Amino acid sequence: MKTTRRLHELGQSIWLDNITRDLLNDGTLRRYIDELSVTGLTSNPTIFDHAIKNSTAYDTAIREKLAKGLQGEDLFFELALEDLTRAADLFRPINDRTSGVDGWVSLEVSPLLAHDTASTLAAAKELFARAGRPNLFIKIPGTKEGVPAIEEAIFAGVPVNVTLLFSREQYLAAAEAFLRGIERRIDAGLEPDVSSVASVFVSRWDAAVAGKVPAQPANHLGIAIAKRTYAAYRSLLDSPRWQRAANGGARPQRLLWASTGTKDPHASDILYVKALAAPFTVNTMPDATLKAVAEHGELGPLLSDGDDGEDVLVRFAEAGIETDALAARLQDEGAKAFVQSWNDLLAVITSKSAMLAKAS
């Protein structure tokens, strides 16, 4: 049995951290679903930047949209929604079969809005309505300004994938926002079953401290932070406050492990997958990691609340790593990196649009 299948049967959802028109057109995504137990996918500006830049699969669609007068950001979202609605339809049987627990795809609001609460909320509502698919998450960053937008989006019935979370504290702020939105729906007599995931980025921790810590704890900071966050996740789900919401018909926000491709070429290519296997969580993986897990992966012990994450964090603290400050820096850098990818993406669309218009 492939390790991807074993993970699925243990209760962890495997999602693909990628989307391209080629994956849809050549049947690769369908094969991932059928053969590698993939039950959802995530996207971000960097993924779309690479997809459009490195393929001619979008050229015809770009020409058609140019003829309609679309350009820039408006043109991009039309392309992205075409891809993601097709993917959502592929995953819809899974979403229906699991009563909405699984089978999701994700679309991010413009990263330029990361620090603009009102505009983030407006964009989330508009994109979800345009998609017309119940199994499409809108990605909202867990920044200080993003947190109130998360609450308002959930209250408005928009499913949310909270992105750019790097610590237990950032996760808890996002989880609180989700829960407040749900509680407000219950108080208002609205259906409380609005889905959400909270995406905690893992490998970027280790990339940030590479060469700054002794070899022995290297490549384990992200895992330790994830374990600390998982313990908080389990405690929240066990809390009387959450259980009251669940009794009112709410569905738990699931924890999602993001950035789980190994960046250190000397480390195991399935390092973060093996360490973070846990029921009722999601692991979203790039293609290479997904294939590595399927081909030669092996599972370690399942994650538990009492894991050794805190002991590892003590060793990093002794090595001079201040995790609170680093978490804030990583979130800020992550938001800026998505802005850069967004600008690159729009530049690619502009240059392709000019080239295709000239050719026609």
Secondary structure, DSSP 8 states (H G I E B T S, - for coil): --HHHHHHHHTEEEEES---HHHHHTSHHHHHHHHH-EEEE---HHHHHHHHHT-STTHHHHHHHHHTT--HHHHHHHHHHHHHHHHHHHHHHHHHHTTTSS--EEEE--GGGTT-HHHHHHHHHHHHHHH--TTEEEEEE-STTHHHHHHHHHHTT--EEEEEE-SHHHHHHHHHHHHHHHHHHHHTT------EEEEEE-HHHHHHHTTTS-TTTTT-HHHHHHHHHHHHHHHHHTSHHHHHHHHTT----EEEEE--S---TTS-TTHHHHHT--TTEEEEE-HHHHHHHHHH--------TT-THHHHHHHHHHTT--HHHHHHHHHHHHHHHHHHHHHHHHHHHHHHHHHHHHH-
